[in-house]
Amino acid sequence: MTELLVLFANNILPIFIGAGAGYLASRFLKIDPKPISQITFFILIPCLVFDLLTKSSLTNNEVIQVMAIAAIGMLVVGLLTWGLAKILRFDRQLMVAMLLVTMFCNAGNFGLSVNLFAFGEASLPFASLYFVTVNVMALTLGIILASSGKADVRKAMLGLFKVPVLYAVVAAILFNLAQWKLPIAADRAVTLLGNATIPMLILMLGIQLHNNGLDRRLLALGLANSLRLLVSPLLALGLSLWFGLHGSAFQAVITQAGTPTMVMSTLLATEYDVEPSFVTAAVFTSTLLSPLTMTPLLAYLGA
């Protein structure tokens, strides 16, 4: 028990303290989260991903494995969610809301931070690849689901060209293949901005949670949180063993899979009017409950 408390205090509590600062700032200073989110999304995260991928020694096989496990895991969780919702005869709107909650994890705000604290910088390139995969899936499949299948698939796919982190990944791959290096001034600027990403993500988590509330659909909420926090990392564990992952990649993938619900799910639910109160409640409760599942998971992974 003492070891678990130490793990929580050292690796998860700092995130909640930082997020708490963001929460209080949002409440008392009336901070507008949009410009902060835009700076983080369009500048800081691409710099972090580019910096990590160009300075790591990831092989093409590792890149494919991590992204495949992330994608397969999300799809399997989605199928399980759909099946359970059918058995329990949830209406279509609630079923779609549950899919948004269970499939897409907070691999950015929460996942990158936990990986850094628990396993150090060696895990960050793998965690970043998982994060990129989640974003791609959320901005394509997530949009189609949220619109209850009415979204234009072509339009959703074209929307990916507006996601700067994808350009960072492509640029990093090109730089690695050609063995190019940025000029010293540019390299230091990218590193400096990348280093600001995780602190900003932690603050953003608190700011984004400020307006979330609870929902009365306790059965669906409990089921969604269980699939997100318990079933998802177990699936990732099985897939990682099957793909033969080890070391930092193994730790990063399973940790990312066990993170709470992605905050972007709330934005999708609100935009397409798919049970937004339920989805925001799931984001809030899964985040609050996550230390109960993440702490033993980190212990198992050797944090």
C-alpha positions as CSV (number, residue, x, y, z in Angstrom):
1,M,0.0,0.0,0.0
2,T,2.9,2.4,0.9
3,E,4.5,1.8,-2.5
4,L,1.2,2.6,-4.3
5,L,0.8,5.8,-2.3
6,V,4.4,6.8,-3.3
7,L,3.7,6.0,-6.9
8,F,0.5,8.1,-6.8
9,A,2.3,11.0,-5.0
10,N,5.3,11.1,-7.4
11,N,3.6,10.4,-10.8
12,I,-0.1,11.3,-10.7
13,L,-0.6,13.8,-7.9
14,P,1.6,16.4,-9.7
15,I,-0.8,16.3,-12.6
16,F,-3.8,16.9,-10.4
17,I,-2.0,19.8,-8.6
18,G,-1.1,21.4,-11.9
19,A,-4.6,20.8,-13.2
20,G,-6.0,22.2,-10.0
21,A,-4.1,25.4,-10.6
22,G,-5.6,25.6,-14.1
23,Y,-9.1,24.9,-12.6
24,L,-8.8,27.7,-10.0
25,A,-7.4,30.1,-12.6
26,S,-10.3,29.4,-14.9
27,R,-12.8,29.9,-12.1
28,F,-11.4,33.1,-10.5
29,L,-9.6,34.8,-13.4
30,K,-12.3,33.9,-16.0
31,I,-9.7,32.7,-18.4
32,D,-10.8,32.1,-22.0
33,P,-9.5,28.6,-22.8
34,K,-9.7,29.0,-26.6
35,P,-6.5,31.0,-27.3
36,I,-4.5,28.8,-24.8
37,S,-5.8,25.7,-26.5
38,Q,-5.0,27.1,-30.0
39,I,-1.4,28.0,-29.0
40,T,-0.9,24.5,-27.5
41,F,-2.6,22.7,-30.4
42,F,-1.0,24.6,-33.3
43,I,2.5,25.4,-31.9
44,L,3.6,23.6,-28.8
45,I,2.4,20.0,-29.5
46,P,3.9,19.9,-33.1
47,C,7.2,21.2,-31.7
48,L,7.2,18.5,-29.0
49,V,6.3,15.7,-31.4
50,F,8.9,16.8,-34.1
51,D,11.6,17.2,-31.4
52,L,10.9,13.8,-29.9
53,L,10.7,11.9,-33.1
54,T,13.9,13.5,-34.7
55,K,15.9,12.9,-31.6
56,S,14.8,9.4,-30.8
57,S,16.0,6.1,-32.2
58,L,12.6,4.6,-33.0
59,T,12.6,2.0,-35.8
60,N,9.9,2.0,-38.5
61,N,8.7,-1.3,-37.0
62,E,8.2,0.3,-33.6
63,V,6.3,3.2,-35.2
64,I,3.9,0.8,-37.0
65,Q,3.5,-1.4,-33.9
66,V,2.6,1.5,-31.6
67,M,0.1,3.1,-34.0
68,A,-1.4,-0.3,-34.9
69,I,-2.0,-1.2,-31.2
70,A,-3.5,2.2,-30.5
71,A,-5.9,2.0,-33.5
72,I,-6.9,-1.7,-32.9
73,G,-7.4,-1.1,-29.2
74,M,-9.8,1.8,-29.9
75,L,-11.8,-0.2,-32.4
76,V,-12.1,-3.2,-30.2
77,V,-13.2,-1.0,-27.2
78,G,-15.7,0.6,-29.6
79,L,-17.1,-2.8,-30.6
80,L,-17.4,-3.9,-26.9
81,T,-19.2,-0.6,-26.1
82,W,-21.6,-1.0,-29.0
83,G,-22.4,-4.6,-28.0
84,L,-23.1,-3.8,-24.4
85,A,-25.2,-0.8,-25.3
86,K,-27.3,-3.0,-27.6
87,I,-27.7,-5.6,-24.8
88,L,-28.8,-3.0,-22.3
89,R,-31.0,-1.4,-24.9
90,F,-29.6,2.1,-24.6
91,D,-31.0,4.6,-27.2
92,R,-28.9,5.6,-30.2
93,Q,-27.8,9.0,-28.8
94,L,-26.5,7.4,-25.5
95,M,-24.8,4.6,-27.4
96,V,-22.9,7.2,-29.6
97,A,-22.0,9.2,-26.5
98,M,-20.6,6.1,-24.8
99,L,-18.5,5.4,-27.9
100,L,-17.0,8.9,-27.7
101,V,-16.3,8.3,-24.1
102,T,-14.8,4.8,-24.2
103,M,-12.8,4.9,-27.5
104,F,-10.8,8.1,-27.2
105,C,-8.5,8.6,-24.3
106,N,-6.7,11.7,-22.9
107,A,-3.3,10.7,-24.4
108,G,-2.2,14.3,-24.4
109,N,-3.0,16.3,-21.3
110,F,-2.9,13.3,-19.0
111,G,-1.0,10.6,-20.9
112,L,2.2,12.5,-21.9
113,S,2.5,13.9,-18.4
114,V,2.2,10.5,-16.7
115,N,4.6,8.9,-19.0
116,L,7.2,11.6,-18.4
117,F,6.9,11.4,-14.6
118,A,6.7,7.6,-14.4
119,F,9.1,6.5,-17.1
120,G,11.1,9.5,-18.1
121,E,11.9,10.9,-21.6
122,A,12.6,7.5,-23.1
123,S,8.8,6.8,-23.2
124,L,7.8,10.1,-24.7
125,P,8.4,9.3,-28.4
126,F,6.2,6.2,-28.1
127,A,3.6,8.0,-26.0
128,S,3.5,10.8,-28.7
129,L,2.9,8.3,-31.5
130,Y,-0.1,6.9,-29.5
131,F,-1.3,10.5,-28.9
132,V,-1.1,11.3,-32.7
133,T,-3.1,8.1,-33.5
134,V,-5.8,9.0,-31.0
135,N,-6.1,12.4,-32.5
136,V,-6.4,11.1,-36.1
137,M,-9.1,8.6,-35.0
138,A,-11.0,11.2,-33.0
139,L,-11.0,13.7,-35.9
140,T,-12.2,11.2,-38.5
141,L,-14.1,8.3,-36.9
142,G,-15.1,10.5,-33.9
143,I,-16.7,13.1,-36.1
144,I,-18.6,10.4,-38.1
145,L,-19.8,8.8,-34.9
146,A,-20.8,12.1,-33.3
147,S,-22.9,13.0,-36.3
148,S,-24.6,9.6,-36.1
149,G,-23.2,8.6,-39.4
150,K,-24.4,11.7,-41.3
151,A,-21.1,13.3,-41.6
152,D,-19.4,13.6,-45.0
153,V,-16.5,11.1,-44.7
154,R,-14.6,13.0,-47.4
155,K,-15.0,16.2,-45.4
156,A,-13.9,14.5,-42.2
157,M,-10.8,13.2,-43.9
158,L,-10.0,16.6,-45.4
159,G,-10.2,18.0,-41.9
160,L,-7.1,16.1,-41.0
161,F,-5.1,18.5,-43.2
162,K,-5.9,21.2,-40.6
163,V,-4.1,19.2,-37.8
164,P,-0.6,20.5,-37.5
165,V,0.8,17.6,-35.5
166,L,0.4,15.4,-38.6
167,Y,2.7,17.7,-40.5
168,A,5.2,17.5,-37.6
169,V,5.2,13.7,-37.9
170,V,5.7,13.8,-41.7
171,A,8.4,16.3,-41.3
172,A,10.1,14.3,-38.6
173,I,10.0,11.1,-40.8
174,L,11.5,13.0,-43.7
175,F,14.3,14.5,-41.6
176,N,15.1,11.1,-40.2
177,L,15.2,9.4,-43.6
178,A,17.3,12.1,-45.1
179,Q,19.4,12.5,-41.9
180,W,18.8,16.2,-42.0
181,K,19.4,18.5,-39.0
182,L,17.8,21.8,-38.2
183,P,20.0,24.9,-37.9
184,I,21.1,25.4,-34.2
185,A,18.8,28.4,-33.7
186,A,15.7,26.7,-35.1
187,D,16.5,23.4,-33.2
188,R,16.8,25.3,-29.9
189,A,13.5,27.2,-30.6
190,V,11.7,23.9,-31.4
191,T,13.1,22.3,-28.2
192,L,12.2,25.3,-26.1
193,L,8.6,25.4,-27.3
194,G,8.3,21.6,-27.1
195,N,9.4,21.7,-23.4
196,A,6.6,24.0,-22.7
197,T,4.0,21.6,-24.0
198,I,3.4,19.3,-21.0
199,P,3.1,22.1,-18.4
200,M,0.6,23.8,-20.7
201,L,-1.3,20.6,-21.2
202,I,-1.6,20.0,-17.5
203,L,-3.0,23.6,-17.0
204,M,-5.4,23.1,-19.9
205,L,-6.7,19.9,-18.3
206,G,-7.9,21.9,-15.3
207,I,-9.2,24.8,-17.4
208,Q,-11.2,22.4,-19.5
209,L,-12.6,20.5,-16.6
210,H,-13.9,23.7,-14.9
211,N,-17.3,23.6,-16.5
212,N,-17.9,19.8,-16.5
213,G,-20.6,18.4,-14.3
214,L,-22.2,15.1,-13.2
215,D,-24.8,13.1,-15.1
216,R,-27.7,11.1,-13.7
217,R,-27.2,8.1,-16.0
218,L,-25.2,6.2,-13.5
219,L,-25.3,2.7,-15.1
220,A,-24.1,4.0,-18.5
221,L,-21.5,6.2,-16.8
222,G,-20.2,3.4,-14.6
223,L,-20.0,1.1,-17.6
224,A,-18.3,3.7,-19.8
225,N,-15.7,4.5,-17.1
226,S,-15.0,0.8,-16.6
227,L,-14.4,0.2,-20.3
228,R,-12.2,3.3,-20.5
229,L,-10.1,2.8,-17.3
230,L,-10.0,-1.0,-16.9
231,V,-10.8,-2.8,-20.2
232,S,-8.8,-0.5,-22.5
233,P,-5.4,-1.0,-20.7
234,L,-6.0,-4.8,-20.5
235,L,-6.6,-4.9,-24.3
236,A,-3.5,-2.9,-24.8
237,L,-1.6,-5.3,-22.6
238,G,-2.7,-8.3,-24.7
239,L,-2.0,-6.5,-28.0
240,S,1.4,-5.4,-26.8
241,L,2.4,-8.9,-25.8
242,W,1.1,-10.2,-29.2
243,F,3.0,-7.6,-31.1
244,G,6.1,-8.3,-29.0
245,L,6.6,-4.8,-27.6
246,H,9.0,-4.4,-24.7
247,G,10.8,-1.7,-22.7
248,S,9.7,1.9,-23.0
249,A,7.3,1.2,-25.9
250,F,5.5,-1.4,-23.8
251,Q,5.2,0.9,-20.8
252,A,4.1,3.9,-22.9
253,V,1.4,2.1,-24.9
254,I,-0.3,0.5,-21.9
255,T,-0.1,3.7,-19.8
256,Q,-1.7,5.7,-22.6
257,A,-4.5,3.1,-23.1
258,G,-5.4,3.4,-19.4
259,T,-5.8,7.2,-19.3
260,P,-9.2,8.8,-18.8
261,T,-11.6,10.1,-21.5
262,M,-10.3,12.6,-24.0
263,V,-11.5,16.2,-23.4
264,M,-12.1,16.6,-27.1
265,S,-15.0,14.1,-26.8
266,T,-16.9,16.8,-25.0
267,L,-16.3,19.2,-27.9
268,L,-17.6,16.6,-30.4
269,A,-20.7,15.8,-28.3
270,T,-21.5,19.5,-27.9
271,E,-20.9,20.3,-31.5
272,Y,-23.2,17.5,-32.7
273,D,-25.6,17.5,-29.7
274,V,-24.9,13.9,-28.6
275,E,-25.7,13.8,-24.9
276,P,-23.1,16.5,-24.1
277,S,-23.9,16.4,-20.3
278,F,-23.2,12.7,-20.2
279,V,-20.0,13.0,-22.1
280,T,-18.7,15.9,-20.0
281,A,-19.6,13.9,-16.8
282,A,-17.6,11.0,-18.1
283,V,-14.6,13.2,-18.8
284,F,-14.8,14.6,-15.3
285,T,-15.5,11.3,-13.4
286,S,-13.0,9.2,-15.4
287,T,-10.3,11.8,-14.6
288,L,-11.2,11.8,-10.9
289,L,-11.3,8.0,-10.8
290,S,-8.1,7.5,-12.8
291,P,-5.7,7.4,-9.9
292,L,-7.4,4.3,-8.6
293,T,-6.6,2.4,-11.8
294,M,-3.5,4.2,-13.0
295,T,-1.5,3.8,-9.8
296,P,-1.6,0.0,-9.7
297,L,-1.0,0.0,-13.5
298,L,2.2,2.0,-13.1
299,A,3.3,-0.3,-10.3
300,Y,2.8,-3.3,-12.7
301,L,4.8,-1.5,-15.4
302,G,7.7,-0.9,-13.1
303,A,7.4,2.9,-12.5
